[in-house]
């Protein structure tokens, strides 16, 4: 059963289709309650921009003229009928296209509860009157300045006259269409069906029927769509005098309607093709829309969920408390995940449950849909997560075993190397000075390798050695092994603490540094004169630069790397090759080694 407001709307719509009459209803504050399209077009404001707004807001330029009349009708309860509204000419006699009336509306207590506005389009009456008076010039002026397309046909459909807009837009003159059958004119020749439809409309009008439909019209540069009407006109003796075709271009409106329809189609396609289930509900918690994925997910057929409460998709244990939670959400709606930090489950039609993740999107201003729920079946993800967690647990156990094993290996290697160092130390006792020096240098090399394993053991990271810390400890180790004197000082400048080396690079790098430091302490400072050894460490991209220099007497020009009787000088090229490095040797102001190599540690 339609409501009273719906009946009003239906009545207004019906009247607007058969009568050239503008109709509106105002409340006692002069706000528009309803209005039909004819009066809205006359006011020059869209229907939607009338509703809920007052007359001064919609028609500020006419407010001073019509508001006193409206107030008079409201205050006295008496209608004001048949006053002229619209444009006037400059002649002494006013020419108006519309005739208005303000009629009070009464409630059951006979109190004024609103005002009905009726504006009758008198253009055609005036047109007939002026024709009878042979005032063709004035008629032509009005017709040619009308926004609508208007013509005059004889009862058999022959064109007698037409205003300028349809002629100019089609690039025609009046003489090119006058005396031709209306359906044979240029406007309809682009489409034989359009021509036939116009011919049928003429037949219907001759039988007393008014036709109204949308149709395409050929213009000079384009084809447009018009809202077309063909109406019969009778004389005072009820004899058919002529036919009046009229039309308003609605191409933009039709395009907008088509775009809206296309947009809705695209939305539906996207809505139905998304991988997640989408369910929309209204403010009462009733399902208004469900996409294909949601139907598949819950086991329902098309249409079975519409109008059902959303609780139908929830396990029984949630159904009692969910309406209260839903109402709380509606009081302070936000777009957010549902059930944060909690596992959520949904229920299929067969009562089986499955884990889900749900996102809630509040649709502000949508009367039909209040909330859009995005539902993701996470059964597979949950199973994969459990499997992944099992694998992680297994790998963690294996890693712990591997770590323990490597820890033991490095610890044992370090201890074994220390035993070798101790054996070399014992062997050097009582040995000749030459043999003692050889054993001492061998002991230093062994301790250098042991230091690498010690750092790995202490750091509990068996994949890399922090190079700056390693070099500092190595310097102290070399000085303690070769001499306990403090005539040698070490200067560590620009040491990049972030640089680490893999084990396979750390050992040759340490041995190379040991040989260079040994040569500096033994040969750069004769008779134990005070001196300084400087180390710098830097990195550009993954290229490392290690510089080791002293301010001693300098390396003789006759000695080159890999030459001479010194085992250390012979070992240096081998360690450089193992490290994959390049070395630059400077003999200015002492001896300086610049070592360049690339780290294999990612």
ZAKOL-911719 format. One record per residue (C-alpha): residue in three letters; x, y, z; residue number from 1. Coordinates in steps of 0.25 Angstrom, whole numbers, m for minus. Each point is the difference from the previous one (the first is absolute). Layout:
ALA,X,Y,Z,NUM
...
! end
This chain:
UNK,0,0,0,1
UNK,6,13,m4,2
UNK,3,11,10,3
UNK,m7,14,m1,4
UNK,14,6,m5,5
UNK,1,m11,m10,6
UNK,m14,3,m5,7
UNK,3,14,m1,8
UNK,12,m3,m8,9
UNK,m8,m9,m9,10
UNK,m11,11,m2,11
UNK,10,11,m3,12
UNK,7,m9,m10,13
UNK,m13,m4,m7,14
UNK,m4,14,m1,15
UNK,13,5,m5,16
UNK,m1,m10,m12,17
UNK,m14,4,m5,18
UNK,m1,15,4,19
UNK,10,11,m3,20
UNK,m1,4,15,21
UNK,10,2,10,22
UNK,m3,m5,14,23
UNK,7,1,14,24
UNK,m4,m1,14,25
UNK,6,9,11,26
UNK,0,m1,15,27
UNK,m4,11,9,28
UNK,15,5,0,29
UNK,m1,1,m15,30
UNK,9,m12,m2,31
UNK,m2,m9,m12,32
UNK,m6,m14,4,33
UNK,m2,m4,m14,34
UNK,1,6,m14,35
UNK,m2,m6,m14,36
UNK,10,1,m12,37
UNK,m8,11,m7,38
UNK,0,10,11,39
UNK,15,m4,3,40
UNK,4,3,m14,41
UNK,m8,13,0,42
UNK,8,4,13,43
UNK,13,m4,m7,44
UNK,4,m8,12,45
UNK,1,m16,1,46
UNK,m11,m7,8,47
UNK,10,m5,10,48
UNK,5,14,3,49
UNK,m15,4,3,50
UNK,m3,m10,11,51
UNK,2,5,14,52
UNK,4,14,m4,53
UNK,m8,12,2,54
UNK,m6,9,m12,55
UNK,10,11,3,56
UNK,12,m10,m1,57
UNK,m5,m5,m13,58
UNK,m5,13,m6,59
UNK,7,11,6,60
UNK,m3,10,m11,61
UNK,m15,m3,0,62
UNK,m1,0,16,63
UNK,m4,14,2,64
UNK,m12,m2,m10,65
UNK,m5,m13,4,66
UNK,3,m1,15,67
UNK,m11,10,3,68
UNK,m10,m8,m8,69
UNK,4,m13,7,70
UNK,m1,6,14,71
UNK,m14,6,m3,72
UNK,m5,m14,m4,73
UNK,6,m6,12,74
UNK,m5,10,10,75
UNK,m14,2,m6,76
UNK,m3,m14,m5,77
UNK,m5,6,m13,78
UNK,5,m4,m14,79
UNK,6,10,m10,80
UNK,m4,m5,m14,81
UNK,4,2,m14,82
UNK,11,11,1,83
UNK,11,2,m11,84
UNK,14,m6,2,85
UNK,12,0,m9,86
UNK,6,10,m10,87
UNK,m7,12,m6,88
UNK,3,8,m13,89
UNK,2,15,m1,90
UNK,m13,3,m5,91
UNK,m11,6,8,92
UNK,m8,m13,1,93
UNK,7,m11,8,94
UNK,3,m13,m7,95
UNK,2,m12,9,96
UNK,2,m15,m3,97
UNK,m5,m5,14,98
UNK,m12,3,9,99
UNK,2,m3,15,100
UNK,m9,m3,12,101
UNK,4,m2,15,102
UNK,m10,m9,7,103
UNK,0,m3,15,104
UNK,0,m14,5,105
UNK,m8,m3,13,106
UNK,2,m12,10,107
UNK,m11,m7,7,108
UNK,m1,12,10,109
UNK,m2,9,m11,110
UNK,13,7,2,111
UNK,9,4,m11,112
UNK,11,m11,m1,113
UNK,6,4,m14,114
UNK,m2,7,m13,115
UNK,m2,m6,m14,116
UNK,7,7,m11,117
UNK,m7,m1,m14,118
UNK,7,6,m12,119
UNK,m8,m2,m13,120
UNK,8,0,m13,121
UNK,m8,10,m9,122
UNK,10,1,m11,123
UNK,m9,m9,m10,124
UNK,m13,8,4,125
UNK,7,13,m3,126
UNK,6,m6,m12,127
UNK,m14,m4,m5,128
UNK,m6,14,4,129
UNK,11,8,m7,130
UNK,m1,m9,m13,131
UNK,m15,3,0,132
UNK,4,15,1,133
UNK,10,m2,m12,134
UNK,11,5,9,135
UNK,10,m9,m7,136
UNK,12,9,3,137
UNK,m1,m1,15,138
UNK,m3,m15,m1,139
UNK,12,m2,m8,140
UNK,9,7,10,141
UNK,m5,m8,11,142
UNK,1,m14,m7,143
UNK,14,4,m5,144
UNK,5,3,14,145
UNK,m6,m12,7,146
UNK,10,m10,5,147
UNK,m9,m12,m5,148
UNK,m2,m4,m14,149
UNK,m14,3,m5,150
UNK,m7,m2,m13,151
UNK,m14,1,m6,152
UNK,m5,m11,m9,153
UNK,m13,m2,m8,154
UNK,m8,m11,5,155
UNK,6,m9,m11,156
UNK,14,3,5,157
UNK,4,10,m10,158
UNK,10,10,6,159
UNK,m6,14,1,160
UNK,10,7,9,161
UNK,12,m2,9,162
UNK,8,9,9,163
UNK,14,3,m2,164
UNK,8,m10,10,165
UNK,m3,m13,m8,166
UNK,2,7,m13,167
UNK,13,7,3,168
UNK,6,m13,7,169
UNK,m3,m8,m12,170
UNK,5,10,m10,171
UNK,m14,2,m6,172
UNK,m9,11,m4,173
UNK,m15,0,2,174
UNK,m2,m1,m15,175
UNK,7,m13,m1,176
UNK,m9,m7,10,177
UNK,m13,8,m2,178
UNK,m11,m8,m8,179
UNK,8,m13,2,180
UNK,m6,m11,8,181
UNK,6,1,14,182
UNK,6,m14,0,183
UNK,7,2,m14,184
UNK,8,12,6,185
UNK,15,0,1,186
UNK,m1,m2,16,187
UNK,m5,m14,m2,188
UNK,8,m5,m12,189
UNK,12,m6,7,190
UNK,m9,m12,5,191
UNK,m12,m6,m7,192
UNK,m6,m5,13,193
UNK,0,14,6,194
UNK,m7,5,m13,195
UNK,m10,m11,2,196
UNK,m2,3,15,197
UNK,m3,15,m4,198
UNK,m10,m4,m10,199
UNK,m7,m9,10,200
UNK,0,11,10,201
UNK,m7,9,m11,202
UNK,m11,m11,m2,203
UNK,m2,m1,15,204
UNK,m1,15,2,205
UNK,m10,1,m11,206
UNK,m8,m10,8,207
UNK,0,9,12,208
UNK,12,m7,7,209
UNK,12,8,5,210
UNK,13,m7,m2,211
UNK,13,2,9,212
UNK,13,m8,m2,213
UNK,15,2,m1,214
UNK,5,0,m14,215
UNK,13,3,m7,216
UNK,1,12,m10,217
UNK,10,3,m11,218
UNK,6,14,2,219
UNK,10,6,m9,220
UNK,13,m6,7,221
UNK,m6,m10,9,222
UNK,m11,m9,4,223
UNK,m7,5,13,224
UNK,m11,m6,9,225
UNK,m13,8,3,226
UNK,m12,m2,9,227
UNK,m10,0,m11,228
UNK,m15,3,1,229
UNK,m11,1,m11,230
UNK,m13,5,5,231
UNK,m13,3,m8,232
UNK,m6,14,1,233
UNK,m15,2,m1,234
UNK,m9,13,m3,235
UNK,m12,5,8,236
UNK,m9,m10,m8,237
UNK,9,m12,4,238
UNK,5,m1,m14,239
UNK,15,m4,m2,240
UNK,7,12,m4,241
UNK,15,m4,m1,242
UNK,10,m8,7,243
UNK,11,6,9,244
UNK,14,m8,0,245
UNK,9,5,11,246
UNK,13,m5,6,247
UNK,11,3,10,248
UNK,14,m5,m2,249
UNK,4,m10,11,250
UNK,13,m6,m6,251
UNK,8,4,12,252
UNK,m10,m6,10,253
UNK,m1,m13,m8,254
UNK,15,0,m1,255
UNK,0,2,15,256
UNK,m10,m11,2,257
UNK,7,m10,m9,258
UNK,13,3,8,259
UNK,m7,m2,13,260
UNK,m5,m13,m6,261
UNK,14,m4,m5,262
UNK,6,4,13,263
UNK,m10,m9,8,264
UNK,3,m12,m10,265
UNK,15,2,2,266
UNK,m3,1,15,267
UNK,m8,m13,0,268
UNK,11,m7,m9,269
UNK,11,4,10,270
UNK,m9,m3,12,271
UNK,m3,m14,m5,272
UNK,14,m3,m5,273
UNK,8,4,12,274
UNK,7,m12,7,275
UNK,m6,4,14,276
UNK,m14,m2,5,277
UNK,m7,14,0,278
UNK,m13,1,8,279
UNK,m7,13,2,280
UNK,m10,3,12,281
UNK,m10,11,3,282
UNK,0,7,14,283
UNK,m10,m11,5,284
UNK,11,m11,m3,285
UNK,m8,m5,m12,286
UNK,8,m5,m12,287
UNK,m3,8,m12,288
UNK,11,m5,m10,289
UNK,9,m12,m1,290
UNK,10,m3,m11,291
UNK,3,m13,m7,292
UNK,12,m3,9,293
UNK,m8,2,12,294
UNK,m11,m10,m5,295
UNK,10,m10,m3,296
UNK,7,2,13,297
UNK,m12,m2,8,298
UNK,m7,m10,m9,299
UNK,m13,8,m3,300
UNK,m7,2,m14,301
UNK,m2,14,m6,302
UNK,m11,8,8,303
UNK,0,m9,12,304
UNK,8,9,9,305
UNK,m7,13,m4,306
UNK,m9,5,12,307
UNK,6,m10,10,308
UNK,7,5,12,309
UNK,15,0,0,310
UNK,0,m9,12,311
UNK,m4,m12,m9,312
UNK,14,0,m5,313
UNK,6,m1,15,314
UNK,2,m12,8,315
UNK,m11,m3,11,316
UNK,10,5,11,317
UNK,1,14,m6,318
UNK,m15,2,m3,319
UNK,m5,4,13,320
UNK,10,12,2,321
UNK,3,4,m14,322
UNK,m13,9,m1,323
UNK,5,8,12,324
UNK,14,1,m6,325
UNK,m6,4,m14,326
UNK,m8,11,6,327
UNK,12,6,8,328
UNK,7,0,m13,329
UNK,m11,8,m7,330
UNK,1,10,11,331
UNK,14,3,m3,332
UNK,3,m6,m14,333
UNK,14,0,m5,334
UNK,7,m8,m11,335
UNK,8,m10,7,336
UNK,3,m15,1,337
UNK,m10,m8,8,338
UNK,5,m8,13,339
UNK,14,5,1,340
UNK,10,m10,7,341
UNK,m11,m11,0,342
UNK,m3,m11,m9,343
UNK,m13,1,m7,344
UNK,m9,m11,m6,345
UNK,m12,0,m9,346
UNK,m11,m10,m3,347
UNK,m4,m6,m13,348
UNK,m14,m4,m4,349
UNK,3,m15,4,350
UNK,4,6,14,351
UNK,15,m4,m2,352
UNK,10,11,5,353
UNK,12,6,m6,354
UNK,10,10,4,355
UNK,m1,14,m6,356
UNK,6,14,0,357
UNK,m11,12,m1,358
UNK,2,14,m4,359
UNK,m11,10,3,360
UNK,m2,12,m9,361
UNK,m10,11,4,362
UNK,m8,5,m12,363
UNK,m4,14,5,364
UNK,m12,6,m7,365
UNK,m5,m13,m6,366
UNK,m14,m2,4,367
UNK,m1,m14,m5,368
UNK,13,m5,5,369
UNK,7,4,13,370
UNK,12,m9,1,371
UNK,8,m9,m10,372
UNK,6,m12,6,373
UNK,12,m6,m8,374
UNK,1,m15,4,375
UNK,13,m8,m3,376
UNK,0,m15,2,377
UNK,14,m2,7,378
UNK,m2,m15,1,379
UNK,12,m3,m10,380
UNK,8,11,6,381
UNK,m2,m5,14,382
UNK,4,m14,m4,383
UNK,12,6,m7,384
UNK,3,8,12,385
UNK,m1,m12,9,386
UNK,9,m8,m9,387
UNK,10,11,m1,388
UNK,0,1,15,389
UNK,3,m15,1,390
UNK,12,2,m11,391
UNK,5,12,8,392
UNK,0,m8,13,393
UNK,7,m11,m7,394
UNK,10,9,m6,395
UNK,2,8,13,396
UNK,3,m13,7,397
UNK,10,m4,m11,398
UNK,6,14,0,399
UNK,2,m1,15,400
UNK,7,m14,m2,401
UNK,9,6,m11,402
UNK,3,12,9,403
UNK,4,m9,11,404
UNK,9,m8,m9,405
UNK,7,12,m7,406
UNK,2,6,14,407
UNK,7,m13,4,408
UNK,8,m1,m13,409
UNK,5,14,1,410
UNK,3,m2,15,411
UNK,8,m13,m3,412
UNK,7,6,m12,413
UNK,4,12,9,414
UNK,5,m9,11,415
UNK,7,m9,m9,416
UNK,7,12,m7,417
UNK,4,5,14,418
UNK,6,m14,3,419
UNK,8,1,m13,420
UNK,5,14,5,421
UNK,3,m5,13,422
UNK,9,m11,m6,423
UNK,7,10,m9,424
UNK,3,8,13,425
UNK,5,m12,7,426
UNK,9,m4,m12,427
UNK,6,14,m1,428
UNK,5,m1,14,429
UNK,15,m2,m1,430
UNK,0,1,m15,431
UNK,10,8,m7,432
UNK,m3,14,m3,433
UNK,m3,m2,m15,434
UNK,m9,m12,3,435
UNK,m7,7,12,436
UNK,m4,12,m9,437
UNK,m6,m10,m11,438
UNK,m8,m7,11,439
UNK,m4,13,6,440
UNK,m6,5,m14,441
UNK,m6,m14,m2,442
UNK,m7,1,13,443
UNK,m5,14,m3,444
UNK,m6,m5,m13,445
UNK,m7,m11,8,446
UNK,m5,9,10,447
UNK,m5,9,m11,448
UNK,m9,m11,m5,449
UNK,m4,m4,14,450
UNK,m5,15,3,451
UNK,m9,m1,m12,452
UNK,m7,m13,6,453
UNK,0,7,13,454
UNK,m8,12,m5,455
UNK,m10,m9,m7,456
UNK,m2,m8,13,457
UNK,m2,13,8,458
UNK,m9,6,m10,459
UNK,m9,m12,m2,460
UNK,m1,4,m14,461
UNK,8,m10,m8,462
UNK,m2,6,m14,463
UNK,8,13,2,464
UNK,11,7,8,465
UNK,0,15,3,466
UNK,12,5,m7,467
UNK,4,12,8,468
UNK,m1,m7,14,469
UNK,8,m11,m6,470
UNK,11,9,m5,471
UNK,1,7,13,472
UNK,2,m13,8,473
UNK,9,m5,m11,474
UNK,10,12,2,475
UNK,0,m3,15,476
UNK,3,m14,m2,477
UNK,12,3,m10,478
UNK,6,10,10,479
UNK,m2,m10,12,480
UNK,6,m12,m8,481
UNK,12,8,m6,482
UNK,4,10,11,483
UNK,m6,4,13,484
UNK,6,14,m1,485
UNK,m9,11,m3,486
UNK,8,8,m9,487
UNK,m10,m3,m11,488
UNK,m13,7,0,489
UNK,m12,m3,m9,490
UNK,m9,11,m5,491
UNK,m14,m5,m5,492
UNK,m6,11,m8,493
UNK,m13,m1,m9,494
UNK,m3,m14,4,495
UNK,m14,m4,m6,496
UNK,m6,m8,11,497
UNK,m11,m5,m9,498
UNK,9,m8,m9,499
UNK,0,m15,2,500
UNK,7,m11,m8,501
UNK,m4,m15,m2,502
UNK,9,m10,6,503
UNK,6,m4,m13,504
UNK,5,15,m2,505
UNK,3,3,15,506
UNK,11,m10,2,507
UNK,9,4,m13,508
UNK,m3,15,4,509
UNK,5,m3,14,510
UNK,12,m7,m5,511
UNK,3,11,m10,512
UNK,m1,10,11,513
UNK,9,m8,9,514
UNK,11,m1,m10,515
UNK,0,15,m2,516
UNK,m1,4,14,517
UNK,11,m10,4,518
UNK,9,6,m11,519
UNK,m2,14,5,520
UNK,3,m4,15,521
UNK,12,m8,m4,522
UNK,7,9,m11,523
UNK,m7,14,0,524
UNK,5,4,14,525
UNK,15,m4,2,526
UNK,5,m1,14,527
UNK,m14,2,5,528
UNK,m2,14,m3,529
UNK,m13,6,3,530
UNK,m10,m1,m12,531
UNK,m14,m1,m4,532
UNK,m8,m9,m9,533
UNK,m13,5,m6,534
UNK,m12,m8,m5,535
UNK,m12,5,m7,536
UNK,m12,m8,m5,537
UNK,m11,6,m10,538
UNK,m11,m6,m9,539
UNK,m6,6,m13,540
UNK,m12,m9,m5,541
UNK,6,m14,3,542
UNK,15,4,m3,543
UNK,9,1,12,544
UNK,12,8,2,545
UNK,10,m4,11,546
UNK,12,8,2,547
UNK,12,m4,10,548
UNK,12,10,1,549
UNK,11,3,9,550
UNK,9,13,2,551
UNK,13,m9,1,552
UNK,12,0,m9,553
UNK,m7,m5,m12,554
UNK,1,m12,m9,555
UNK,13,m1,m8,556
UNK,m2,2,m15,557
UNK,7,m13,m3,558
UNK,m11,m8,7,559
UNK,m13,m3,m7,560
UNK,m12,m9,4,561
UNK,2,m14,m2,562
UNK,16,1,0,563
UNK,11,m1,10,564
UNK,3,m10,11,565
UNK,m11,4,9,566
UNK,m11,m10,1,567
UNK,m10,11,3,568
UNK,3,8,m13,569
UNK,m2,m13,m7,570
UNK,m13,m3,6,571
UNK,m6,14,m2,572
UNK,m3,m3,m15,573
UNK,m6,m13,3,574
UNK,m10,6,10,575
UNK,m3,11,m9,576
UNK,m4,m10,m11,577
UNK,m9,m8,10,578
UNK,m7,13,4,579
UNK,m2,4,m15,580
UNK,7,14,3,581
UNK,8,10,m6,582
UNK,12,7,7,583
UNK,7,13,m1,584
UNK,13,2,7,585
UNK,5,14,4,586
UNK,14,2,5,587
UNK,m1,15,3,588
UNK,1,4,15,589
UNK,0,m14,4,590
UNK,m7,m12,m6,591
UNK,m15,0,m3,592
UNK,m8,m12,m6,593
UNK,m13,4,m7,594
UNK,m8,m13,m1,595
UNK,m13,0,m9,596
UNK,m10,m12,m1,597
UNK,m15,m3,m1,598
UNK,m8,m6,12,599
UNK,m7,m13,m3,600
UNK,m9,2,11,601
UNK,m14,5,m5,602
! end
